[in-house]
Amino acid sequence: MEPRSSSGRMIQVDARMAGPLFMLSAALLFTLMSTIVKLMPEAYTIWHLGFIRCFGGLVVLTTLFSRGKNPLKGHNYPLLVLRGCLGALAFFCVVTAVRTLPISTAIVLFYTFPVFAALFGFLIYRETLNQFQMICIGILVAGVAVLFDFSFTGDTFGQAMAIAAAVLAGVTVTLIRSLREKNGPVVIYFYFCLMGTLATLPLCLASPYLPASPAEWAMILGIVATSVAAQLLMNQGFFFCKGFEGAAYMSCETVFTVIVGIVFLSDPVSWHFFLGGVLIVGSGLSLHWLGRHKSA
């Protein structure tokens, strides 16, 4: 990565640092988006929330990045459409799981997706993990379980939705490897928004709901702004790291979520937070160190 400064001089950025920085920034913004979604009135269904995120993303991307060009222009259209469909489906599945299961169960099951990212990386691209990387991913999943005091509760449908979301998320982050060769992060996200909008629009029209107050409009704008920024940062981050590595860094969203609950929602602080946080952050740092050591 070689961005230019305002003076036109090239700034060298270590690729092994760029990936984690993009991912952690995205995780923080996704945490803000999730917090706003949790505060939305119950009248907003999964389809309303999906439409807000996806259609809002289309508007922002078209306004800020198209500049008179065709926003649909990209390379490998079938894969762009497939990745967009799978990403939108993963979003619907995880929201369904969160609304159906206890939050601890839904989050822990979903954040097994780094495991699936590693699996699909091997199946599609023959990416291999050494034993230390596999141990790090296992510790990461254990850390999420400790952080949310995991217990395998809830109905079977909700559990299936959470696992399906994890599998789909694992596929989508893996497919970015092929798409990033000739497509930028904006194009990749545009197709996610397009597929999500097409899927949710009929259901929203069948049960329309308009914001009832300025506060709701502000929350909608917040969801759109944070989701667009987070998704673009995440897509850019995958230009600098493998699918399972990026997925592991993104798992820090769980730590950020608990911190938001403690600071702003008066959630209690327990040993689960400290131990789970150490395991998650420690496994992420270990993967980062292993990656730097391997590329050195």
TORKOL-4160 file (C-alpha; in steps of 0.2 Angstrom, whole numbers, padded with zeros to 4 digits, m for minus):
296
<pt num="1" X="0000" Y="0000" Z="0000"/>
<pt num="2" X="0007" Y="0017" Z="m0005"/>
<pt num="3" X="m0005" Y="0031" Z="m0002"/>
<pt num="4" X="0001" Y="0049" Z="m0006"/>
<pt num="5" X="0002" Y="0063" Z="0006"/>
<pt num="6" X="m0005" Y="0081" Z="0002"/>
<pt num="7" X="0013" Y="0085" Z="m0004"/>
<pt num="8" X="0012" Y="0071" Z="m0017"/>
<pt num="9" X="0026" Y="0061" Z="m0009"/>
<pt num="10" X="0024" Y="0043" Z="m0007"/>
<pt num="11" X="0021" Y="0036" Z="0010"/>
<pt num="12" X="0026" Y="0018" Z="0013"/>
<pt num="13" X="0014" Y="0008" Z="0024"/>
<pt num="14" X="0018" Y="m0010" Z="0030"/>
<pt num="15" X="0005" Y="m0022" Z="0023"/>
<pt num="16" X="0006" Y="m0032" Z="0039"/>
<pt num="17" X="0001" Y="m0017" Z="0049"/>
<pt num="18" X="m0012" Y="m0010" Z="0037"/>
<pt num="19" X="m0022" Y="m0026" Z="0037"/>
<pt num="20" X="m0025" Y="m0026" Z="0056"/>
<pt num="21" X="m0027" Y="m0007" Z="0057"/>
<pt num="22" X="m0041" Y="m0007" Z="0043"/>
<pt num="23" X="m0049" Y="m0022" Z="0052"/>
<pt num="24" X="m0049" Y="m0015" Z="0069"/>
<pt num="25" X="m0056" Y="0001" Z="0063"/>
<pt num="26" X="m0070" Y="m0008" Z="0054"/>
<pt num="27" X="m0074" Y="m0018" Z="0070"/>
<pt num="28" X="m0076" Y="m0003" Z="0080"/>
<pt num="29" X="m0088" Y="0005" Z="0067"/>
<pt num="30" X="m0098" Y="m0011" Z="0066"/>
<pt num="31" X="m0099" Y="m0010" Z="0085"/>
<pt num="32" X="m0107" Y="0007" Z="0084"/>
<pt num="33" X="m0119" Y="0002" Z="0070"/>
<pt num="34" X="m0124" Y="m0013" Z="0080"/>
<pt num="35" X="m0127" Y="m0002" Z="0095"/>
<pt num="36" X="m0138" Y="0009" Z="0085"/>
<pt num="37" X="m0148" Y="m0006" Z="0078"/>
<pt num="38" X="m0151" Y="m0012" Z="0096"/>
<pt num="39" X="m0159" Y="0005" Z="0100"/>
<pt num="40" X="m0170" Y="0005" Z="0085"/>
<pt num="41" X="m0189" Y="0003" Z="0089"/>
<pt num="42" X="m0196" Y="m0014" Z="0088"/>
<pt num="43" X="m0207" Y="m0009" Z="0074"/>
<pt num="44" X="m0192" Y="m0010" Z="0062"/>
<pt num="45" X="m0191" Y="m0028" Z="0056"/>
<pt num="46" X="m0176" Y="m0037" Z="0050"/>
<pt num="47" X="m0181" Y="m0032" Z="0032"/>
<pt num="48" X="m0183" Y="m0014" Z="0037"/>
<pt num="49" X="m0165" Y="m0014" Z="0045"/>
<pt num="50" X="m0158" Y="m0023" Z="0030"/>
<pt num="51" X="m0166" Y="m0011" Z="0018"/>
<pt num="52" X="m0160" Y="0004" Z="0028"/>
<pt num="53" X="m0142" Y="m0003" Z="0027"/>
<pt num="54" X="m0141" Y="m0009" Z="0009"/>
<pt num="55" X="m0151" Y="0005" Z="0001"/>
<pt num="56" X="m0143" Y="0018" Z="0011"/>
<pt num="57" X="m0126" Y="0011" Z="0006"/>
<pt num="58" X="m0131" Y="0012" Z="m0013"/>
<pt num="59" X="m0136" Y="0030" Z="m0011"/>
<pt num="60" X="m0119" Y="0035" Z="m0002"/>
<pt num="61" X="m0108" Y="0025" Z="m0014"/>
<pt num="62" X="m0117" Y="0031" Z="m0030"/>
<pt num="63" X="m0116" Y="0049" Z="m0023"/>
<pt num="64" X="m0098" Y="0049" Z="m0017"/>
<pt num="65" X="m0089" Y="0037" Z="m0028"/>
<pt num="66" X="m0098" Y="0036" Z="m0045"/>
<pt num="67" X="m0093" Y="0053" Z="m0052"/>
<pt num="68" X="m0103" Y="0051" Z="m0068"/>
<pt num="69" X="m0097" Y="0033" Z="m0070"/>
<pt num="70" X="m0107" Y="0017" Z="m0071"/>
<pt num="71" X="m0107" Y="0011" Z="m0052"/>
<pt num="72" X="m0110" Y="m0007" Z="m0059"/>
<pt num="73" X="m0094" Y="m0008" Z="m0069"/>
<pt num="74" X="m0083" Y="m0021" Z="m0062"/>
<pt num="75" X="m0074" Y="m0037" Z="m0066"/>
<pt num="76" X="m0081" Y="m0055" Z="m0064"/>
<pt num="77" X="m0099" Y="m0050" Z="m0062"/>
<pt num="78" X="m0105" Y="m0068" Z="m0057"/>
<pt num="79" X="m0093" Y="m0068" Z="m0042"/>
<pt num="80" X="m0098" Y="m0050" Z="m0038"/>
<pt num="81" X="m0116" Y="m0055" Z="m0038"/>
<pt num="82" X="m0113" Y="m0071" Z="m0029"/>
<pt num="83" X="m0103" Y="m0063" Z="m0015"/>
<pt num="84" X="m0116" Y="m0049" Z="m0013"/>
<pt num="85" X="m0130" Y="m0062" Z="m0012"/>
<pt num="86" X="m0121" Y="m0072" Z="0001"/>
<pt num="87" X="m0116" Y="m0057" Z="0011"/>
<pt num="88" X="m0134" Y="m0051" Z="0012"/>
<pt num="89" X="m0140" Y="m0068" Z="0017"/>
<pt num="90" X="m0127" Y="m0069" Z="0031"/>
<pt num="91" X="m0133" Y="m0052" Z="0037"/>
<pt num="92" X="m0151" Y="m0058" Z="0038"/>
<pt num="93" X="m0146" Y="m0074" Z="0046"/>
<pt num="94" X="m0136" Y="m0066" Z="0060"/>
<pt num="95" X="m0150" Y="m0053" Z="0064"/>
<pt num="96" X="m0163" Y="m0067" Z="0064"/>
<pt num="97" X="m0152" Y="m0076" Z="0076"/>
<pt num="98" X="m0149" Y="m0061" Z="0088"/>
<pt num="99" X="m0167" Y="m0058" Z="0089"/>
<pt num="100" X="m0171" Y="m0077" Z="0092"/>
<pt num="101" X="m0158" Y="m0083" Z="0103"/>
<pt num="102" X="m0150" Y="m0076" Z="0119"/>
<pt num="103" X="m0137" Y="m0063" Z="0114"/>
<pt num="104" X="m0122" Y="m0074" Z="0121"/>
<pt num="105" X="m0127" Y="m0089" Z="0111"/>
<pt num="106" X="m0130" Y="m0080" Z="0095"/>
<pt num="107" X="m0114" Y="m0070" Z="0096"/>
<pt num="108" X="m0103" Y="m0085" Z="0100"/>
<pt num="109" X="m0110" Y="m0096" Z="0087"/>
<pt num="110" X="m0108" Y="m0082" Z="0074"/>
<pt num="111" X="m0090" Y="m0078" Z="0078"/>
<pt num="112" X="m0085" Y="m0096" Z="0074"/>
<pt num="113" X="m0084" Y="m0089" Z="0056"/>
<pt num="114" X="m0065" Y="m0087" Z="0057"/>
<pt num="115" X="m0065" Y="m0106" Z="0057"/>
<pt num="116" X="m0075" Y="m0107" Z="0042"/>
<pt num="117" X="m0065" Y="m0094" Z="0033"/>
<pt num="118" X="m0050" Y="m0105" Z="0036"/>
<pt num="119" X="m0059" Y="m0120" Z="0030"/>
<pt num="120" X="m0065" Y="m0111" Z="0014"/>
<pt num="121" X="m0048" Y="m0104" Z="0011"/>
<pt num="122" X="m0041" Y="m0121" Z="0010"/>
<pt num="123" X="m0055" Y="m0128" Z="0000"/>
<pt num="124" X="m0055" Y="m0114" Z="m0013"/>
<pt num="125" X="m0037" Y="m0108" Z="m0013"/>
<pt num="126" X="m0027" Y="m0122" Z="m0004"/>
<pt num="127" X="m0022" Y="m0109" Z="0009"/>
<pt num="128" X="m0014" Y="m0119" Z="0023"/>
<pt num="129" X="m0013" Y="m0116" Z="0042"/>
<pt num="130" X="0001" Y="m0121" Z="0053"/>
<pt num="131" X="m0003" Y="m0129" Z="0070"/>
<pt num="132" X="0000" Y="m0112" Z="0079"/>
<pt num="133" X="m0012" Y="m0103" Z="0068"/>
<pt num="134" X="m0025" Y="m0117" Z="0071"/>
<pt num="135" X="m0022" Y="m0115" Z="0090"/>
<pt num="136" X="m0024" Y="m0096" Z="0089"/>
<pt num="137" X="m0041" Y="m0098" Z="0080"/>
<pt num="138" X="m0046" Y="m0111" Z="0093"/>
<pt num="139" X="m0041" Y="m0099" Z="0107"/>
<pt num="140" X="m0050" Y="m0085" Z="0099"/>
<pt num="141" X="m0067" Y="m0094" Z="0098"/>
<pt num="142" X="m0064" Y="m0100" Z="0116"/>
<pt num="143" X="m0061" Y="m0081" Z="0121"/>
<pt num="144" X="m0078" Y="m0076" Z="0113"/>
<pt num="145" X="m0087" Y="m0090" Z="0123"/>
<pt num="146" X="m0079" Y="m0084" Z="0139"/>
<pt num="147" X="m0082" Y="m0066" Z="0135"/>
<pt num="148" X="m0101" Y="m0069" Z="0133"/>
<pt num="149" X="m0102" Y="m0082" Z="0147"/>
<pt num="150" X="m0108" Y="m0095" Z="0133"/>
<pt num="151" X="m0122" Y="m0107" Z="0136"/>
<pt num="152" X="m0129" Y="m0117" Z="0122"/>
<pt num="153" X="m0147" Y="m0112" Z="0124"/>
<pt num="154" X="m0162" Y="m0106" Z="0113"/>
<pt num="155" X="m0172" Y="m0115" Z="0100"/>
<pt num="156" X="m0165" Y="m0125" Z="0085"/>
<pt num="157" X="m0170" Y="m0113" Z="0072"/>
<pt num="158" X="m0161" Y="m0098" Z="0080"/>
<pt num="159" X="m0145" Y="m0109" Z="0082"/>
<pt num="160" X="m0146" Y="m0115" Z="0064"/>
<pt num="161" X="m0147" Y="m0096" Z="0058"/>
<pt num="162" X="m0132" Y="m0092" Z="0069"/>
<pt num="163" X="m0122" Y="m0106" Z="0062"/>
<pt num="164" X="m0128" Y="m0102" Z="0044"/>
<pt num="165" X="m0122" Y="m0084" Z="0046"/>
<pt num="166" X="m0105" Y="m0090" Z="0052"/>
<pt num="167" X="m0103" Y="m0101" Z="0037"/>
<pt num="168" X="m0109" Y="m0088" Z="0024"/>
<pt num="169" X="m0098" Y="m0075" Z="0032"/>
<pt num="170" X="m0083" Y="m0087" Z="0031"/>
<pt num="171" X="m0087" Y="m0089" Z="0012"/>
<pt num="172" X="m0089" Y="m0070" Z="0009"/>
<pt num="173" X="m0073" Y="m0065" Z="0017"/>
<pt num="174" X="m0064" Y="m0079" Z="0007"/>
<pt num="175" X="m0071" Y="m0074" Z="m0010"/>
<pt num="176" X="m0064" Y="m0056" Z="m0008"/>
<pt num="177" X="m0047" Y="m0064" Z="m0012"/>
<pt num="178" X="m0052" Y="m0067" Z="m0030"/>
<pt num="179" X="m0062" Y="m0051" Z="m0032"/>
<pt num="180" X="m0049" Y="m0039" Z="m0025"/>
<pt num="181" X="m0037" Y="m0043" Z="m0040"/>
<pt num="182" X="m0047" Y="m0032" Z="m0051"/>
<pt num="183" X="m0061" Y="m0024" Z="m0040"/>
<pt num="184" X="m0059" Y="m0010" Z="m0027"/>
<pt num="185" X="m0068" Y="m0011" Z="m0010"/>
<pt num="186" X="m0081" Y="0001" Z="m0017"/>
<pt num="187" X="m0087" Y="m0010" Z="m0031"/>
<pt num="188" X="m0087" Y="m0026" Z="m0020"/>
<pt num="189" X="m0098" Y="m0017" Z="m0007"/>
<pt num="190" X="m0109" Y="m0009" Z="m0020"/>
<pt num="191" X="m0114" Y="m0027" Z="m0026"/>
<pt num="192" X="m0118" Y="m0032" Z="m0008"/>
<pt num="193" X="m0129" Y="m0017" Z="m0006"/>
<pt num="194" X="m0138" Y="m0020" Z="m0023"/>
<pt num="195" X="m0142" Y="m0038" Z="m0019"/>
<pt num="196" X="m0148" Y="m0034" Z="m0001"/>
<pt num="197" X="m0159" Y="m0020" Z="m0008"/>
<pt num="198" X="m0167" Y="m0031" Z="m0021"/>
<pt num="199" X="m0170" Y="m0044" Z="m0008"/>
<pt num="200" X="m0178" Y="m0033" Z="0005"/>
<pt num="201" X="m0187" Y="m0020" Z="m0005"/>
<pt num="202" X="m0203" Y="m0031" Z="m0009"/>
<pt num="203" X="m0205" Y="m0036" Z="0009"/>
<pt num="204" X="m0203" Y="m0018" Z="0015"/>
<pt num="205" X="m0216" Y="m0012" Z="0002"/>
<pt num="206" X="m0228" Y="m0026" Z="0009"/>
<pt num="207" X="m0226" Y="m0019" Z="0026"/>
<pt num="208" X="m0220" Y="m0001" Z="0025"/>
<pt num="209" X="m0215" Y="0009" Z="0040"/>
<pt num="210" X="m0209" Y="0027" Z="0040"/>
<pt num="211" X="m0198" Y="0035" Z="0054"/>
<pt num="212" X="m0209" Y="0043" Z="0067"/>
<pt num="213" X="m0197" Y="0056" Z="0074"/>
<pt num="214" X="m0181" Y="0066" Z="0071"/>
<pt num="215" X="m0172" Y="0054" Z="0083"/>
<pt num="216" X="m0176" Y="0039" Z="0072"/>
<pt num="217" X="m0170" Y="0048" Z="0056"/>
<pt num="218" X="m0154" Y="0052" Z="0065"/>
<pt num="219" X="m0152" Y="0034" Z="0070"/>
<pt num="220" X="m0155" Y="0028" Z="0052"/>
<pt num="221" X="m0142" Y="0040" Z="0046"/>
<pt num="222" X="m0130" Y="0033" Z="0059"/>
<pt num="223" X="m0133" Y="0015" Z="0053"/>
<pt num="224" X="m0130" Y="0020" Z="0035"/>
<pt num="225" X="m0114" Y="0030" Z="0039"/>
<pt num="226" X="m0106" Y="0018" Z="0051"/>
<pt num="227" X="m0110" Y="0003" Z="0040"/>
<pt num="228" X="m0103" Y="0010" Z="0024"/>
<pt num="229" X="m0087" Y="0016" Z="0032"/>
<pt num="230" X="m0085" Y="m0001" Z="0041"/>
<pt num="231" X="m0088" Y="m0011" Z="0026"/>
<pt num="232" X="m0076" Y="m0001" Z="0015"/>
<pt num="233" X="m0063" Y="m0002" Z="0028"/>
<pt num="234" X="m0065" Y="m0021" Z="0030"/>
<pt num="235" X="m0065" Y="m0024" Z="0011"/>
<pt num="236" X="m0049" Y="m0014" Z="0010"/>
<pt num="237" X="m0042" Y="m0023" Z="0025"/>
<pt num="238" X="m0044" Y="m0040" Z="0015"/>
<pt num="239" X="m0032" Y="m0033" Z="0002"/>
<pt num="240" X="m0018" Y="m0035" Z="0015"/>
<pt num="241" X="m0022" Y="m0051" Z="0024"/>
<pt num="242" X="m0029" Y="m0068" Z="0021"/>
<pt num="243" X="m0048" Y="m0072" Z="0025"/>
<pt num="244" X="m0045" Y="m0081" Z="0041"/>
<pt num="245" X="m0033" Y="m0068" Z="0047"/>
<pt num="246" X="m0045" Y="m0054" Z="0043"/>
<pt num="247" X="m0060" Y="m0063" Z="0051"/>
<pt num="248" X="m0049" Y="m0066" Z="0067"/>
<pt num="249" X="m0045" Y="m0047" Z="0068"/>
<pt num="250" X="m0064" Y="m0043" Z="0066"/>
<pt num="251" X="m0068" Y="m0054" Z="0081"/>
<pt num="252" X="m0062" Y="m0039" Z="0091"/>
<pt num="253" X="m0079" Y="m0032" Z="0088"/>
<pt num="254" X="m0085" Y="m0043" Z="0102"/>
<pt num="255" X="m0073" Y="m0034" Z="0115"/>
<pt num="256" X="m0079" Y="m0017" Z="0108"/>
<pt num="257" X="m0097" Y="m0022" Z="0110"/>
<pt num="258" X="m0094" Y="m0027" Z="0129"/>
<pt num="259" X="m0085" Y="m0011" Z="0132"/>
<pt num="260" X="m0099" Y="m0001" Z="0125"/>
<pt num="261" X="m0111" Y="m0010" Z="0136"/>
<pt num="262" X="m0100" Y="m0007" Z="0151"/>
<pt num="263" X="m0097" Y="0012" Z="0148"/>
<pt num="264" X="m0114" Y="0017" Z="0141"/>
<pt num="265" X="m0127" Y="0004" Z="0146"/>
<pt num="266" X="m0120" Y="0001" Z="0164"/>
<pt num="267" X="m0117" Y="m0017" Z="0161"/>
<pt num="268" X="m0107" Y="m0026" Z="0175"/>
<pt num="269" X="m0089" Y="m0029" Z="0174"/>
<pt num="270" X="m0084" Y="m0047" Z="0177"/>
<pt num="271" X="m0069" Y="m0059" Z="0175"/>
<pt num="272" X="m0077" Y="m0065" Z="0159"/>
<pt num="273" X="m0073" Y="m0048" Z="0151"/>
<pt num="274" X="m0055" Y="m0048" Z="0156"/>
<pt num="275" X="m0051" Y="m0066" Z="0152"/>
<pt num="276" X="m0061" Y="m0067" Z="0136"/>
<pt num="277" X="m0054" Y="m0050" Z="0131"/>
<pt num="278" X="m0036" Y="m0056" Z="0134"/>
<pt num="279" X="m0039" Y="m0072" Z="0124"/>
<pt num="280" X="m0047" Y="m0063" Z="0109"/>
<pt num="281" X="m0034" Y="m0049" Z="0108"/>
<pt num="282" X="m0020" Y="m0061" Z="0112"/>
<pt num="283" X="m0024" Y="m0073" Z="0098"/>
<pt num="284" X="m0026" Y="m0059" Z="0086"/>
<pt num="285" X="m0009" Y="m0052" Z="0091"/>
<pt num="286" X="m0002" Y="m0069" Z="0089"/>
<pt num="287" X="m0009" Y="m0072" Z="0072"/>
<pt num="288" X="m0002" Y="m0055" Z="0067"/>
<pt num="289" X="0015" Y="m0060" Z="0074"/>
<pt num="290" X="0015" Y="m0076" Z="0065"/>
<pt num="291" X="0011" Y="m0068" Z="0049"/>
<pt num="292" X="0025" Y="m0055" Z="0050"/>
<pt num="293" X="0037" Y="m0069" Z="0055"/>
<pt num="294" X="0032" Y="m0080" Z="0040"/>
<pt num="295" X="0033" Y="m0065" Z="0028"/>
<pt num="296" X="0050" Y="m0060" Z="0035"/>
